[in-house]
Amino acid sequence: MSLPLAWFRNLLPFRFIAVVLAGLLLAACASLPDVHYLRERQFVPQQEPTIITVRGEMPDGKKQALLDGLAARVGPTDILARHIAAEEQISGRPLIAGNKVMLLDDGPATMRAMMAAIRGARDHVNLETYIFEADEVGLALADLLIQKKAAGVAVNLIYDSVGTLDAPSEFFERLRAAGINLLEFNPINPARAQGDWAINHRDHRKILVVDGRIAFTGGVNISKVYGKSSFLQGKRRQQEPPRDAKEAAWRDTHMQIEGPAVAEFQRLFLDTWQRKSGAALPDANYFPPLRQEGRSLVRAIGSTPERQDFSVYKTYISAFAHADRYIHLTTAYFVPDRQVVEAMIDAARRGVDVRIIFPSFTDVGLLLYAGRSYYDELLAAGIKVYERKSAMLHAKTAVIDGVWSTIGSTNLDMRSFLHNDEVNAVVLGVDFAERMEALFQRDLQESVAVTAEAWSRRGLRERLREWAVRLFEYWL
């Protein structure tokens, strides 16, 4: 769900104009860094990747053996040799070994897993979300949080002010009255803000940490749109699916992590609380001793415009540049800058199989046409384009070369790169990449390929919409 457009739908016309103008002024000075050096395949990272285990930093010999073992399973790829080290320079975060990672590919399954983890909480629940709706799903989660607080569990909630605009104030007051600690991220009313305030700076992250031992992240918000499955089965496949985002099931991707990498997501949550409230949370056992739970290597990458680190943006470009075999992307909103587009085109021209699944309908119509305005250029470069049917596509994922995967909150758009707090998990592992690729192929079965010939026959009205939206793509 995109920041200001979801908000604008609730505004009267004159208020809409005022906020648009304010947004343009506030965003006018922001720009992405020149990262062409990351696209140079001869770029040599300054250091070898750091891999952390429950016992501390992995010795060089074991680290090289681990990476060599991965390479042996997937074949040579610069993703392993170069990008992984470059990614550490970009993000400042090491790879964490010994994690169990579960792929959550459907809304109902994700909500069940999150609720189950919260029900099992004994010490604390830390939840950070962009949208928290006061519907049947949101109310059920709110009731559970209140129950856990009454049972002596510390509950801390960060929610975005714009993302929760539709939720009545009474919804959050009930949580506060129950003793839950609340942080409204960049309140719309600046008088209620603590520290620096910027209406265009939004918290788009989705993080849930339970007892410091289980973490969830990805694209799923707290909303009833995740109440029904997004994959068609049997006779449903023959039916014409709804094209109204409010009525359709939402196709999203989330993940559950257990193991030492959970502490990285906990640090991101606590940093946001400190940064935006100016105060630390009440004491709890936020960092319990963690043990090895699996074999996945995980890196948590958080970005915020306050620090102008652009970590997720740089990671994507470097990953595209170092891909050797394939890049398979699923994206809800596609409004990239030139460097992202060029990195994709460069990969396709050197023989990398680049495929992108886009939505066929969306909750923000302007963004649909913004993404489609790139189809001509992508198709001309040999990139394969698909549109997901039968569900509202909201996932933000990538799987590259059968070993590198990412799931997160970051859209491939200027808003995510420039104006939002975002978080992505990068997973290095063949088994998880196989599950990600299987999910990508499953989405392809629910998608229609867009060919250059068919696309060239679209009407003038569609072309004009794409052209008009591109004029304002920076502010979408």
C-alpha positions in Angstrom: 0.0 0.0 0.0 1.5 3.3 -1.1 1.8 6.1 1.4 0.2 9.3 0.3 -2.2 7.9 -2.3 -4.0 5.8 0.3 -4.2 8.9 2.4 -5.4 11.2 -0.5 -8.4 9.0 -1.1 -9.7 10.2 2.3 -9.2 13.9 1.6 -11.5 16.5 0.1 -10.3 18.0 -3.2 -8.9 21.3 -1.8 -7.1 19.4 1.0 -5.8 17.0 -1.6 -4.2 19.9 -3.5 -2.7 21.4 -0.4 -1.2 18.1 0.7 0.2 17.4 -2.8 1.9 20.8 -2.9 3.3 20.3 0.6 4.6 16.8 -0.4 6.3 18.2 -3.5 8.0 20.9 -1.5 9.1 18.5 1.2 10.4 15.9 -1.3 12.0 18.3 -3.8 15.5 18.1 -2.3 15.7 14.3 -1.9 17.8 12.3 -4.4 19.3 8.9 -4.7 23.0 8.4 -4.7 25.1 7.6 -7.8 25.8 3.9 -7.5 27.0 3.1 -10.9 30.2 1.6 -9.3 28.0 -1.2 -7.9 27.0 -2.1 -11.4 30.6 -2.7 -12.5 31.2 -6.4 -12.5 34.9 -5.7 -11.9 34.0 -3.9 -8.7 36.0 -5.5 -5.9 34.6 -5.3 -2.4 37.1 -4.0 0.2 36.7 -7.0 2.5 35.5 -10.6 2.7 32.0 -11.1 4.1 31.6 -11.5 7.8 29.6 -14.5 9.1 28.4 -14.5 12.7 27.4 -17.7 14.6 26.1 -18.2 18.1 29.7 -18.5 19.2 30.9 -15.3 17.5 32.6 -14.6 14.1 33.1 -17.7 12.0 36.8 -18.4 11.3 38.0 -17.7 7.7 38.5 -21.4 7.0 35.0 -22.5 8.0 33.5 -19.4 6.3 35.2 -20.2 3.0 34.2 -23.9 3.3 30.5 -22.8 3.8 30.5 -20.5 0.8 32.3 -23.1 -1.3 29.7 -25.7 -0.3 27.0 -23.3 -1.5 28.8 -22.6 -4.7 29.2 -26.4 -5.4 25.4 -26.8 -5.2 24.5 -23.9 -7.5 27.5 -23.5 -9.7 29.8 -20.4 -9.9 28.0 -17.1 -9.4 29.2 -13.6 -8.5 26.3 -13.4 -6.0 28.5 -15.5 -3.7 32.0 -14.3 -4.4 31.4 -10.5 -4.9 27.9 -9.3 -4.0 27.8 -10.9 -0.5 30.9 -8.9 0.5 29.6 -5.8 -1.2 26.3 -6.2 0.5 28.0 -6.0 3.9 29.8 -2.8 2.9 26.4 -1.4 1.8 24.4 -2.3 4.8 27.0 -2.5 7.6 25.4 -5.7 8.8 27.0 -9.2 8.7 25.5 -12.5 7.6 24.1 -14.5 10.5 24.5 -18.3 10.4 22.3 -20.9 12.0 18.8 -19.8 11.3 15.5 -21.6 10.6 13.5 -19.6 8.0 9.9 -20.4 7.1 8.3 -19.0 3.9 4.8 -17.7 4.4 3.2 -17.3 1.0 -0.5 -16.6 1.8 -2.4 -14.2 4.0 -4.3 -16.6 6.2 -1.2 -18.7 6.9 0.8 -15.6 7.8 -1.8 -14.3 10.2 -2.2 -17.8 11.8 1.6 -18.0 12.3 1.9 -14.5 13.8 -1.1 -15.0 16.1 0.3 -18.4 17.3 3.6 -16.8 18.1 2.0 -14.0 20.1 -0.2 -16.5 22.0 3.0 -18.3 23.0 4.7 -15.1 24.2 6.1 -15.2 27.8 8.1 -12.0 28.0 7.4 -9.4 25.3 5.8 -8.7 21.9 7.2 -6.0 19.7 5.1 -5.2 16.6 5.9 -2.6 14.0 3.5 -2.1 11.1 2.5 0.4 8.4 -1.2 -0.5 8.4 -3.2 -1.7 11.4 -6.9 -1.7 10.5 -9.8 -1.8 13.0 -11.5 -4.6 11.1 -12.1 -8.2 12.1 -8.4 -9.1 11.6 -7.2 -6.0 13.4 -9.7 -6.4 16.3 -8.7 -10.0 16.8 -5.1 -9.1 17.0 -5.8 -6.2 19.3 -7.8 -8.5 21.6 -4.9 -10.9 21.7 -2.4 -8.2 22.5 -4.6 -7.0 25.3 -4.9 -10.5 26.7 -1.1 -11.0 26.6 -0.6 -7.7 28.4 -3.1 -8.7 31.1 -1.1 -11.9 31.5 2.1 -9.9 32.3 3.7 -9.8 28.8 5.2 -6.5 27.7 3.6 -5.3 24.5 5.1 -2.5 22.4 3.5 -1.3 19.2 4.8 1.1 16.5 2.3 2.1 13.9 2.4 4.6 11.0 0.2 7.6 11.3 -0.7 7.7 7.6 -1.0 4.0 7.2 -3.5 3.8 10.1 -5.5 6.9 9.1 -8.7 4.9 8.6 -8.5 3.4 12.1 -10.4 5.4 14.7 -8.5 7.0 17.6 -10.6 4.9 20.0 -9.0 1.8 18.5 -5.5 2.8 19.7 -6.8 4.4 22.9 -8.2 1.0 23.9 -4.7 -0.5 23.5 -3.1 2.3 25.4 -5.6 2.0 28.3 -4.8 -1.7 28.5 -1.1 -0.8 29.3 0.3 -1.4 25.8 3.2 1.0 24.9 2.3 2.8 21.7 4.4 4.9 19.3 2.6 6.7 16.4 5.3 7.2 13.7 5.4 10.8 12.5 1.9 11.9 13.5 0.0 13.8 10.9 -0.4 16.5 13.4 3.1 17.9 14.0 2.2 19.2 17.4 2.1 15.5 18.5 5.5 14.6 17.1 8.6 14.2 19.1 11.8 15.3 17.5 12.1 15.9 13.8 8.9 15.8 11.8 8.3 15.1 8.1 5.0 14.2 6.7 6.6 12.5 3.7 8.7 10.2 6.0 6.7 7.1 6.7 7.4 3.8 8.5 6.6 1.1 5.9 8.3 -1.7 7.9 6.6 -4.8 9.0 8.4 -6.4 12.0 7.1 -8.7 14.7 9.5 -10.0 17.4 8.2 -12.4 20.1 10.3 -13.0 23.2 13.4 -12.1 21.2 13.3 -15.6 19.8 10.9 -15.5 16.8 10.8 -12.7 14.2 8.5 -12.1 11.3 9.0 -9.7 8.4 7.8 -9.2 4.8 5.0 -7.3 3.1 1.9 -8.3 5.2 0.0 -5.5 7.1 -2.7 -6.1 9.7 -5.9 -6.1 7.6 -8.8 -8.3 6.6 -7.5 -8.3 3.0 -5.3 -11.2 4.3 -8.3 -13.2 5.4 -8.7 -15.4 2.4 -6.3 -17.4 0.2 -4.8 -15.7 -2.8 -4.2 -18.9 -4.8 -7.1 -20.3 -6.9 -8.0 -23.9 -6.8 -10.3 -26.2 -8.8 -13.5 -24.5 -10.1 -12.4 -21.1 -8.7 -9.7 -21.0 -11.4 -12.4 -20.9 -14.1 -14.1 -17.9 -12.5 -13.3 -14.4 -13.4 -11.6 -13.0 -10.3 -12.5 -9.6 -8.8 -10.5 -6.7 -10.0 -11.4 -4.5 -7.0 -8.5 -4.6 -4.5 -11.0 -4.3 -1.6 -12.8 -7.4 -2.7 -9.9 -9.6 -3.9 -7.6 -11.7 -1.8 -4.2 -10.2 -1.4 -1.2 -12.1 -2.6 1.7 -11.3 -0.3 4.9 -12.9 1.1 6.1 -12.9 4.6 8.7 -15.0 6.5 9.3 -16.4 10.0 12.8 -16.5 11.4 14.2 -18.4 14.4 17.8 -18.3 15.4 20.5 -15.7 16.1 19.3 -13.4 13.2 16.2 -12.5 15.3 18.4 -10.2 17.4 19.0 -8.1 14.2 15.3 -7.4 13.7 14.9 -6.7 17.5 17.7 -4.0 17.2 15.9 -2.4 14.2 12.6 -2.2 16.2 14.3 -0.8 19.3 16.3 1.7 17.2 13.1 3.0 15.7 11.5 3.4 19.1 14.5 5.3 20.5 14.9 7.4 17.3 11.3 8.5 17.1 10.3 8.7 20.8 13.6 9.9 22.3 13.2 7.3 25.1 14.0 3.7 25.7 11.3 1.1 26.3 10.7 -0.4 29.7 13.0 -3.2 30.6 12.3 -6.7 29.2 14.4 -9.6 28.1 14.8 -8.3 24.6 18.1 -10.2 23.8 17.9 -13.7 25.3 20.7 -16.2 24.5 19.9 -17.6 21.1 21.0 -21.0 19.7 21.4 -22.4 16.2 18.0 -23.4 14.8 18.8 -24.2 11.2 21.2 -23.7 8.4 20.2 -20.5 6.7 22.4 -17.5 6.4 20.4 -14.3 7.0 21.2 -10.6 6.8 18.7 -8.0 8.1 18.8 -4.7 6.1 17.0 -1.7 7.4 17.0 1.7 5.7 15.7 5.1 6.8 15.9 8.5 5.0 17.0 10.1 8.2 20.4 8.4 7.8 20.4 8.5 4.0 21.9 5.0 3.9 19.9 3.7 1.0 20.9 0.2 2.0 18.1 -1.8 0.4 18.3 0.3 -2.8 22.1 -0.4 -3.1 21.6 -4.1 -2.3 19.1 -4.5 -5.1 21.3 -2.8 -7.7 24.4 -4.8 -6.6 22.4 -8.1 -6.6 21.2 -7.4 -10.2 24.8 -6.5 -11.3 26.3 -9.7 -9.9 23.6 -12.1 -11.1 24.9 -14.8 -13.5 21.9 -17.0 -14.3 18.5 -15.6 -13.4 16.7 -12.7 -11.6 13.1 -13.5 -10.7 11.2 -10.5 -9.2 7.8 -10.1 -7.8 6.8 -6.5 -7.2 3.6 -4.8 -6.1 4.6 -1.2 -7.1 7.2 -0.4 -9.8 8.3 3.2 -10.0 12.1 2.9 -10.1 14.9 5.3 -10.9 17.1 5.0 -14.0 19.8 3.1 -12.2 17.5 0.3 -11.2 16.1 0.0 -14.7 19.6 0.1 -16.2 20.9 -2.6 -13.8 18.0 -4.9 -14.9 18.6 -4.2 -18.6 22.4 -4.7 -18.2 21.7 -8.1 -16.7 19.3 -9.2 -19.5 21.8 -8.1 -22.2 24.5 -10.3 -20.7 22.2 -13.3 -20.9 20.6 -13.3 -17.4 17.0 -14.6 -17.4 15.2 -11.6 -16.0 11.5 -12.1 -15.2 9.2 -9.7 -13.4 5.7 -10.4 -12.1 3.6 -7.3 -11.8 0.0 -6.8 -10.6 -2.9 -6.8 -13.1 -4.9 -4.5 -10.8 -4.1 -2.7 -7.6 -5.3 -0.5 -4.8 -3.7 2.6 -6.3 -4.5 2.9 -9.9 -1.9 5.5 -10.7 0.9 3.1 -9.6 -0.5 0.4 -12.0 0.0 2.7 -14.9 3.4 3.9 -13.6 4.7 0.4 -13.7 3.2 -0.3 -17.1 4.9 2.7 -18.5 8.2 0.7 -18.3 6.9 -2.3 -20.2 8.1 -1.2 -23.6 11.6 -0.6 -22.4 11.8 -3.8 -20.4 10.4 -6.0 -23.2 12.8 -4.4 -25.8 15.7 -5.4 -23.6 14.6 -9.1 -23.4 13.1 -8.9 -19.9 10.1 -11.1 -19.6 7.0 -9.4 -18.1 4.0 -11.0 -16.5 0.8 -9.7 -14.8 -0.6 -11.6 -11.8 -4.3 -12.4 -12.1 -6.8 -13.6 -9.5 -5.4 -11.7 -6.6 -4.2 -8.3 -5.6 -0.4 -8.6 -5.8 1.4 -7.0 -2.8 4.5 -9.1 -2.5 8.1 -7.6 -2.7 10.5 -10.5 -3.3 13.4 -11.6 -5.4 15.3 -14.9 -5.9 18.6 -14.8 -7.9 20.8 -17.6 -9.1 19.2 -20.3 -6.9 21.0 -19.1 -3.8 20.2 -15.4 -3.0 16.7 -14.4 -1.9 15.1 -11.4 -0.3 11.7 -10.7 1.3 10.7 -7.4 2.8 8.6 -4.3 2.8 10.6 -2.5 0.1 8.8 -1.8 -3.2 10.9 -1.1 -6.3 9.7 2.5 -6.3 11.1 5.9 -5.4 8.9 6.2 -2.2 10.5 3.1 -0.7 14.0 4.1 -1.7 13.8 7.7 -0.7 11.1 8.4 1.8 10.2 5.3 3.9 11.7 3.3 6.7 12.0 -0.1 5.1 13.3 -3.5 6.1 14.3 -6.6 4.0 15.7 -9.9 5.0 18.3 -11.4 2.7 18.6 -15.2 2.9 21.6 -17.0 1.5 20.8 -20.7 1.0 19.9 -23.2 -1.7 17.0 -24.8 0.1 15.2 -21.5 0.8 15.9 -20.3 -2.7 14.3 -23.4 -4.1 11.2 -22.7 -2.0 11.2 -19.1 -3.3 11.6 -20.2 -6.9 8.8 -22.7 -6.5 6.6 -19.9 -5.2 7.6 -17.7 -8.2 6.7 -20.5 -10.6 3.4 -20.9 -8.8 2.7 -17.2 -9.3 3.6 -17.6 -12.9 0.8 -20.2 -13.3 -1.6 -17.5 -12.0 -0.1 -14.9 -14.4 -0.4 -13.9 -18.0 2.7 -13.1 -20.1 2.9 -9.6 -21.6 4.5 -9.9 -25.1 5.9 -7.0 -27.0 3.5 -7.6 -29.9 0.4 -7.7 -27.7 1.6 -4.7 -25.7 2.2 -2.6 -28.9 -1.6 -3.0 -29.7 -2.8 -1.3 -26.5 -5.0 1.7 -27.1 -4.2 5.4 -27.1 -6.1 6.0 -23.8 -3.8 3.5 -22.0 -0.7 5.1 -23.5 -1.8 8.6 -22.4 -2.4 7.4 -18.9 1.1 5.9 -18.8 2.7 9.0 -20.2 0.8 11.3 -17.7 1.7 9.2 -14.7 5.4 9.2 -15.6 5.4 13.0 -15.3 4.8 12.6 -11.6 6.5 9.3 -10.9 8.9 10.8 -8.4 6.1 11.7 -6.0 4.0 8.6 -6.3 
